[in-house]
Amino acid sequence: MRVIVLAVVGLLTSAGVSADRSGALPCAPTDPEIAQPPDDPKADPFPKGPWYINVDRTLWAGWDAANLREGSNKVLWIRPKGTQLEVTGRHLGSESSRLVAHIPCCYPSTFQATGLTFPRAGCWEVKAKAGSSELTFVTLVKRAKDRK
């Protein structure tokens, strides 16, 4: 039986599915895209790098969004100018675990810096909305001591 479990874990890993840190669930994280967001006249050019991007490319999550850890994280968002950003998230193995989003007021341009706090490691679904733009991604949040 142990051989079968190891074989299944091996197949899931090779298919891009990671084990949740609790070992309870498999986690199929969304692959970030290596891309550069559109320029914002009120900011320096944004870096080309890993970003989570919605289908119509109006909502982007980056600046370490692909390397989240339990505890506090800084995430940079690109959103339609003048829209209010809303971010929610839930641990996929525990309905009681929710992320806490700190979204400062009054960013007049397309970019928005946020603080996202994940109370525990594991597989998380993150949903964001700004105006009519929506983005959902799944990520494996690492334990704080595993961050690199």
C-alpha positions in Angstrom: 0.0 0.0 0.0 2.8 2.4 0.8 4.3 1.9 -2.6 1.1 2.8 -4.2 0.8 6.0 -2.2 4.4 7.0 -3.0 3.7 6.3 -6.7 0.6 8.5 -6.7 2.6 11.3 -4.9 5.3 10.9 -7.5 2.8 11.2 -10.4 1.1 14.2 -8.8 4.5 16.0 -8.3 5.6 15.3 -11.9 2.2 16.7 -13.0 2.8 20.0 -11.1 0.7 19.0 -8.1 2.4 19.6 -4.7 1.6 18.2 -1.3 0.0 20.5 1.1 2.4 21.1 4.1 -0.1 19.2 6.3 0.1 16.2 3.9 -3.7 16.2 3.9 -4.4 17.4 0.4 -2.7 17.6 -3.0 -2.2 21.2 -4.1 -2.3 22.2 -7.8 -0.9 25.7 -7.7 -1.6 28.1 -10.6 1.5 28.7 -12.7 2.5 32.4 -12.7 3.3 33.9 -16.1 6.7 35.6 -16.8 5.5 38.9 -18.2 5.8 42.7 -17.9 2.8 44.7 -17.0 1.8 47.8 -19.0 3.6 51.0 -18.1 2.0 53.4 -15.6 2.9 57.0 -16.2 3.0 57.6 -12.5 5.5 54.8 -11.7 8.8 53.4 -12.8 8.4 50.4 -15.2 7.3 47.3 -13.4 9.6 44.3 -13.5 9.3 41.4 -15.9 8.8 38.4 -13.7 6.3 36.0 -12.3 2.8 37.5 -12.2 -0.6 36.0 -11.8 -2.7 37.6 -14.6 -6.4 37.4 -15.4 -7.6 36.4 -18.8 -8.2 40.0 -20.1 -4.9 41.1 -18.6 -6.5 43.9 -16.5 -5.6 42.5 -13.1 -2.1 41.3 -12.1 -0.6 40.1 -8.8 3.2 40.1 -8.5 6.1 41.2 -6.3 6.6 37.9 -4.5 3.0 36.8 -5.1 4.5 33.5 -6.5 6.6 33.0 -3.3 4.1 33.5 -0.4 4.8 32.3 3.1 2.7 32.1 6.3 2.6 35.4 8.1 2.8 38.8 6.4 3.6 39.2 2.6 3.8 42.3 0.4 2.0 41.9 -2.9 1.9 44.4 -5.7 -1.2 44.6 -7.9 -1.9 46.2 -11.2 -5.6 47.0 -11.6 -7.8 49.3 -13.7 -7.1 52.9 -12.8 -9.4 54.3 -10.1 -10.9 51.0 -9.1 -11.1 49.7 -5.5 -9.1 46.5 -5.0 -10.7 43.7 -2.9 -8.7 40.5 -2.0 -10.0 37.5 -0.2 -8.5 34.0 0.3 -9.2 30.7 2.0 -7.1 27.7 3.0 -8.3 24.8 0.8 -7.9 22.3 3.7 -9.7 24.4 6.4 -12.8 26.5 5.9 -11.9 28.5 9.1 -8.6 29.8 7.8 -8.9 33.0 5.9 -6.3 35.4 4.7 -6.2 39.0 6.0 -5.7 41.7 3.4 -4.4 45.1 4.2 -5.2 47.4 1.3 -4.1 51.0 1.9 -6.2 53.9 0.7 -5.9 56.2 -2.2 -3.6 54.8 -4.8 -4.7 57.0 -7.8 -2.9 55.0 -10.5 -3.0 51.4 -11.8 -0.7 49.9 -9.2 -1.7 49.1 -5.6 0.6 47.7 -2.9 -1.0 45.4 -0.3 -0.2 43.3 2.7 -1.5 39.8 2.7 -1.3 37.7 5.9 -1.7 34.0 5.7 -2.3 32.5 9.2 -0.9 29.1 8.1 1.0 27.3 5.5 -0.7 25.1 2.9 -2.8 25.3 -0.3 -4.7 28.6 -0.6 -7.1 30.0 -3.1 -6.8 33.8 -3.5 -9.5 35.9 -5.2 -9.2 39.5 -6.2 -11.6 42.0 -7.7 -11.2 45.5 -9.0 -14.1 47.1 -10.8 -15.3 44.4 -13.2 -11.9 42.7 -13.3 -11.5 39.4 -11.4 -8.5 37.2 -10.8 -8.4 33.8 -8.9 -5.2 31.8 -8.3 -4.2 28.8 -6.2 -0.8 29.0 -4.4 1.1 26.8 -2.0 2.0 29.1 1.0 5.3 28.0 2.6 6.1 27.8 6.2 7.8 30.9 7.4 11.1 29.1 8.1 11.1 27.5 4.6 11.2 30.9 2.8 14.0 31.3 0.2 
